[in-house]
Structures are given as structure tokens and as C-alpha cells.
Amino acid sequence: MECCFRAWYAACVRIDAGCAPYRYDPRLTARIFQLMRFDLHCHSTRSDGLLAPAEVVRRAAARGVDVLALTDHDETAGLDEARAAAEEAGIALVAGAELSVSWEDITIHVVALHFDPAHGGLQDGLDQIRSGRDSRARRIADSLAAAGIDGAYEGARRYVTSERLISRTHFARFLVEAGHAHEMKDVFSRYLTPGRPGYVAHAWAGVEDAIGWIHEAGGQAVLAHPGRYKVTPTGLRRLLGEFRDRGGDAIEVLSPSHQAAQVAQFASLARVYGLAASTGSDYHGPGESWLDLGDLPPLPAWLDPVWKRW
């Protein structure tokens, strides 16, 4: 991040980027950040994405992204490959991961940003989360078999690109391949969400534990795509309040899961709850994501962006 920012700053104030020290003008810094394109939520083959980490980075760079966070599910194994590709492509890479978390009776996702990937406590936490994924996958397959869809576990495993992780997305790809749905976007609502034949409840990490691991590693905790969760307005306020009170740092305001009215809603709620704002395409790969890397517009200028604290 620092290397990329120095280059932008030097170009804007017409100084030699190799000179040090130099002073930052806060107003100019804010303007530069507005000009930069951030995408702080995407996935690779190290979890349930379709592209290798280096391919994700190269695609982001080609699409004009200046700062990218690779946020694989419960996993940081792709960061070294992504960082090397980012250096070659001339963009900044932020360490990221998307943690699976239980809150009340639903699963939420918390994106970790700008942390030390080598931190033992965080890695132990990620190991703990991943350890339950295979047993959940077998229960999903059993549930689908009870609904008349056989071979789902083996079918999903054919799409797994990292032996450390199997997810609902892998089942979704199998269900499309087997003709049970036409498109990926249809699978979750028909088979893999609460009340549907392939859904199984699972206990993930607790909110306080997840945020604690992220903070111990020097990172920030971002509530991912809050508009996706099936909660009442009262439940949403309770979620945001508890997330903030347990140390959460930010919420995703811009997300492909959010309609225009929800963007305005979450921008307002970020201010109300004293949370920073983040942005991310949640890109998984060609043909599966209706927004590509870097497609989201800039955050509203009046919000406090999560990267302001980096």
C-alpha cells in the first residue's frame, strides 16, 4: 500500500518519489484517495473463486484497480502469490480474508483487512473455522440426497481447487452442472439458504472471537455485504450495534449485493454507528459475478473510508 500511495502522491505534488522524508497534506491525501480505485473483497481458487490469485491480481490491474484485497474464505494461502503478482503489475495488495461467523441464528461474513498474515492467533482461528467445513459439506450432501439429489458431495468435490476448503459455492456449481438450476444466481435461493433442501445450520466462529483474531493481527474487521442477511430492521440495528460494540471497524457500503437504496441506507448507518465504510466487488470469476473487479463507483466522499486508518 505504501509504495503505491507514494507514487500517486509524488505524481500529484510533482516531487521526486525517491526523496524522503516528505510531508503529507491531509487535504491532498484525501483527494488522492478519492481518485484511487479500491476493490477490497474478491476470491481466488484458494477458496471458491475461479481464477488463481495471480490471475485475479492481473485482471484487477487491467481493469484499473489501484488497491486490491484478496479475501478468500477463511484462508490466506493465496496472499504470497497475489503479492508477487501485484508488485509486477504495479498495484497495491492489502492482506485480506473473509471469515465465516455465527451471529444469533444466522451466518454472517466478516472481512479482515490490512493484517499480518503470519500472525499465529489469526491463523489458529482460521484453522478452527476451516476444520468444520468438511463435516458441514457432508451434511449438505445428505440433505440434498434426502431431497432426491444424489452424489452431491462427490460432485462438489470436483470443483474444489484448494484441499483446505469446500464451500456452498462448490455445491452450487455441481447443481448447475447436474441440471437442477440454470444459473449460479438461482442455486442459493432454491437449494442452499435457510428453509431450502440443501441448507444445514452450522456453528462458525463467534463475532467477538473473529474480531479479536483480526485485531490481534493488526487488522480491521469489516461486516461484509450487510444487505444480504435475512434480518428484520430491528435485527439489522442489533447486528450493527453488537458488531460495533465488540470492536468492529467498518461495514461494506458498496457491494453487488446492495441495490441503490441499500447503498444509501448503509452509508447512513455507517455514520450513525460510527463505523468506517468499505467497498468490494465480491468477485468470484468470469460468468459468476455480475460485477467485475473495479466496477463499483467510488464511496460517497462524506464517508470515513476504511483505508483512511492505514
C-alpha positions, 0 to 999 in steps of 0.5 A: 500500500505504501509504495503505491500511495507514494507514487500517486502522491509524488505524481500529484505534488510533482516531487521526486518519489525517491526523496524522503522524508516528505510531508503529507497534506491531509487535504491532498491525501484525501483527494488522492484517495478519492481518485484511487480505485479500491476493490477490497473483497474478491476470491481466488481458487484458494477458496471458491473463486475461479481464477488463481490469485495471480490471475485475479491480481492481473485482471484487477490491474487491467481493469484499473484497480489501484488497491486490491484485497484478496479475501478468500474464505477463511484462508490466506494461502493465496496472499504470497502469490497475489503479492508477487503478482501485484508488485509486477503489475504495479498495484497495491495488495492489502492482506485480506480474508473473509471469515465465516461467523455465527451471529444469533441464528444466522451466518454472517461474513466478516472481512479482515483487512490490512493484517499480518498474515503470519500472525499465529492467533489469526491463523489458529482461528482460521484453522478452527473455522476451516476444520468444520467445513468438511463435516458441514459439506457432508451434511449438505450432501445428505440433505440434498440426497434426502431431497432426491439429489444424489452424489452431491458431495462427490460432485462438489468435490470436483470443483474444489481447487484448494484441499483446505476448503469446500464451500456452498459455492462448490455445491452450487456449481455441481447443481448447475452442472447436474441440471437442477438450476440454470444459473449460479444466481438461482442455486442459493435461493432454491437449494442452499439458504435457510428453509431450502433442501440443501441448507444445514445450520452450522456453528462458525466462529463467534463475532467477538472471537473473529474480531479479536483474531483480526485485531490481534493481527493488526487488522480491521474487521469489516461486516461484509455485504450487510444487505444480504442477511435475512434480518428484520430492521430491528435485527439489522440495528442489533447486528450493527450495534453488537458488531460495533460494540465488540470492536468492529471497524467498518461495514461494506457500503458498496457491494453487488449485493446492495441495490441503490437504496441499500447503498444509501441506507448503509452509508447512513448507518455507517455514520450513525454507528460510527463505523468506517465504510468499505467497498468490494466487488465480491468477485468470484470469476468470469460468468459468476459475478455480475460485477467485475473487479473495479466496477463499483463507483467510488464511496460517497466522499462524506464517508470515513473510508476504511483505508483512511486508518492505514 
